[in-house]
Amino acid sequence: MSDAPTVQTAASSAAEARAADAAHTGPMLAADGTPLKKSLNRALRLQKVRALALIGPLLIFVLVTFIAPIADMLFRSVENEIVSNTLPRTTDMLAEWDAKGTEFPQEPIFEALYDDMFFAKEAKLHTRLGSRLNYELTGVSSLFRKTGRKVDDMGEVYQDQFEDLDDFWKTGENWNSLMASDGWLVAMDGWKKSDGKQPPFELREGIAEMLPATTETYVRFADFIQNQDEDNLYKKDPWAIVYSSLHADLTGQNSVASYTGPAAAELKAAAAAAPAFETVNFSEAFRDIDKDWHALDVWQTIKVYSPKYTSGYFLNAVDMQKSVDGPELRPENERIYGILFWRTIVMSVVITGSCILLGYPVAWILANLPVRQANLLLILVLLPFWTSLLVRTSAWKVMLQQEGVINDTLVWLGLVATDDRLALINNQTGTIIAMTHILLPFMILPLYSVMQTIQPSYLRAAKSLGATNWTAFWRVYFPQSIPGIGAGSILVFILAIGYYITPAIVGGTSGTFISNRIAYHISSSLNWGLGAALGAILLAAVLLLYYAYDKIVGIDNVKLG
Amino acid sequence: MANTKSSDAFVEFERVQKSYDGENLVVKDLNLSLPKGEFLTMLGPSGSGKTTCLMMLAGFETATYGDIRLDGVSINNIPPHKRGIGMVFQNYALFPHMTVAENLSFPLEVRKMGKSKREEKIMRTLDMVQMRDFAGRRPAQLSGGQQQRIALARALVFEPELVLMDEPLGALDKQLRETLQFEITKLAHDLGITVVYVTHDQTEALTMSDRVAVFDDGRIQQLAPPDKLYEEPENSFVAQFIGENNTLEGTVQDIRNGIAIVKLDSGELIDAKPVNVSKAGERTRVSIRPERVEYNRERLQEDAFTLKAEVLEFIYMGDIFRTRLRVAGRDDFVIKTRNAPDQDRLTPGTQIEIGWLPEDCRALDA
């Protein structure tokens, strides 16, 4: 019994250790006393870094080529800066205007419009804005283009009068001697084109206080000439709008009487003559260019789309429009997107259903054949993947048309009268047939891989327990193949809902999908905002359906292989 | 061989043949008959045709020729689901999408049994395999042994008179296998059901069965109760396949008074019981069980032949000692002795003399 004390000691020391563990309430400690969590993290850090390095290239690739473009497109569906960027003064002043009233805007707004249009025309931005607003109100595009052509004439009334008064006002050198600082004039004197960048324009001291409007306009003019046109500002004669601003300054409250700088004499003479000049009424001048400038809806459209971000594209995408009274439904004959969305979803469901019906037996055969034969059949299933999508779709065009293979065969068999051939293409039937064929492999492959894992002994067991072939299939085999159906359906449905080549070729007008409309807006009408909004809604619909699937069937039940 | 049609035969195979490819017979002229309540094991190496026989009985394979009868009725053309035969599969084949109770309920539902009666039967059957508490679990939540109990329960719940088992314990560890062997045998006897059990594990076959059919090459080599099979193998395949066995080859020199004198290839003479030999000059293999070999001269008969042997290896195995010897030019001759207090432990290198009773040494086919 000499062992007994030793045993006792061992037992008691183990008990002490347990007691110590129990008493220790803080974080678990590693052998060296650092918190266990910390040393575990340190041990895992290297693994994490290595894992990140492995997926890094793909992650960056996906971010740059997938996530970023999608985010950019989604952003375009609400972005609307073009209006306020092109017509900054006009949109500012329109904030005060009552769009719901019956009065079109007053003279100051037209003055601002003249200002904005003049610079927009010089930068050739007015046609872009015209196209943008034309999505909302037909005719705006030509209105803007026409106005751009004639906006020069409006300011020339003042230019001519100043130039008639004194030839001094005709040349850019004289203007610069009045507006620019001495330092800049000296710098420009020695500048040649070969020297590279022009010295940036500098204002003469005090000129801004004396001629505020002229200064502002001249600075914008100078900036445009130097930075956009990259012309020699020193020799450039000013635009007509500068003369309008000068007239406004000289007839305003500021006096030039105390001015003693360069060209003081000419300025004072002009100031004396200016009040007697013929003036321009911009409101009427714009009306003379196009009477639409005195139409309420043009101004309402500009005001409604003034903000930098708009819900207009999304409203358009759901057959609504943005008006001064808030969102409203479009007239019945202008609603197309609701129908298209509904058709896209219904047809995708039908296509998914057809794929299940046709694919299930094939997958079953594949899963139950010996490996060699199964592989051969699998190649036949995959064969469509090796053929161009366009070729396959075009082949269906040959098959399905009125004088096509199928109709000819049916007529030959006497099933269809020759003057009553079936319309199988350029309608929904054509789209469903061709897309079912094209998407079938995406149903068969997941089904096959799931069915492969269902052992034949399950069916044998069911039969030995007394089940008929059908009961054994329906109660035992089918439930186990549901994960494959789920995976195949999600794949096929999501692919179908965004498909556009096949519907475009065989769908005619009644068999096209929403994606065909998106493609139209991206490549033909160039209304990217609306295309982006439609795409965003489609994306949201897919995510919603995915979520619903997860809630009802459970995404864990999906097996892709 | 029990190939006569007895009136109490419950399952009968008559001249059954099976070929998959039209060239080779997997099952050759099988005749087998078993009475109600018998536990019969089909034992054999893989590819011997035993599983094919079971599948033909269950209805998953059709016989190429011959007749299979169940309770006197030919079942060749009856589909599996109408045969009313319970079956336990090697991989259990429990339906993974159903709970234990639903698995057991399945055969009752397809028989259109009422709900209350179903539940009563399910619970009673689960009690039989001591799995009542697991009714709500899914098969994936059970251990291998538990799954096999459920598979057994499912095969029994609709009260079939015949239950087929296809290597049901093959995937389990040794201890669990032994427990379940005992439970299955007990259940089968208690319920009075007829069982056809397929295995390649001879221990399983010997411990569980009323009779064992040893399969090889598409034929039944011997059909006999376990003890007879072990002690009186009818040919050298059975002798080799069942239990451990020592084989010596030689030629029959004489047969006298029911004892054959065999001249071994190494020149020594031994006596043996003639089983598959009838006259002098025939080649033969003699078979001696390791535990029937005696090396204590005093326990042998006076006139017994003895052979010289050299101890090569002594292995201590707990309950027995296993000693490997060089005998008649072969060094794979094994003897087994019980671990008794008075037993010698032979040391390698020792020269001994071994012998046996003539009836323990069987002269079989070459």
Contacts between the chains, C-beta under 8 A, distances in Angstrom:
chain1	res1	chain2	res2	distance
A	455	B	91	6.7
A	455	B	93	7.0
A	457	B	89	5.0
A	457	B	90	8.0
A	457	B	91	6.0
A	457	B	93	4.2
A	458	B	93	5.5
A	458	B	95	6.4
A	460	B	58	7.6
A	460	B	60	5.6
A	460	B	80	7.5
A	460	B	87	7.6
A	460	B	89	7.2
A	460	B	93	7.0
A	461	B	87	6.9
A	461	B	89	5.9
A	461	B	93	3.8
A	461	B	94	8.0
A	461	B	95	7.6
A	461	B	154	8.0
A	462	B	95	7.6
A	462	B	106	7.1
A	463	B	59	7.6
A	463	B	60	7.7
A	463	B	79	7.6
A	463	B	80	4.4
A	463	B	81	4.7
A	464	B	58	5.9
A	464	B	59	7.9
A	464	B	80	5.8
A	464	B	81	7.5
A	464	B	83	7.9
A	464	B	85	6.3
A	464	B	86	7.0
A	464	B	87	4.0
A	464	B	155	7.7
A	464	B	164	7.9
A	465	B	81	7.8
A	465	B	86	7.8
A	465	B	87	8.0
A	465	B	106	5.8
A	465	B	107	3.7
A	465	B	110	6.8
A	465	B	154	6.8
A	465	B	155	7.8
A	465	B	158	7.0
A	466	B	81	5.1
A	466	B	82	7.9
A	466	B	84	7.1
A	466	B	107	5.2
A	466	B	110	4.7
A	466	B	111	5.8
A	466	B	158	6.6
A	467	B	81	5.6
A	467	B	106	7.3
A	467	B	107	7.8
A	467	B	110	4.8
A	468	B	81	5.7
A	468	B	110	7.6
A	469	B	81	7.9
A	471	B	110	5.7
A	472	B	81	7.7
A	475	B	106	7.0
A	476	B	95	5.5
A	476	B	106	7.9
A	479	B	97	4.6
A	480	B	95	7.9
A	480	B	96	6.7
A	480	B	97	5.9
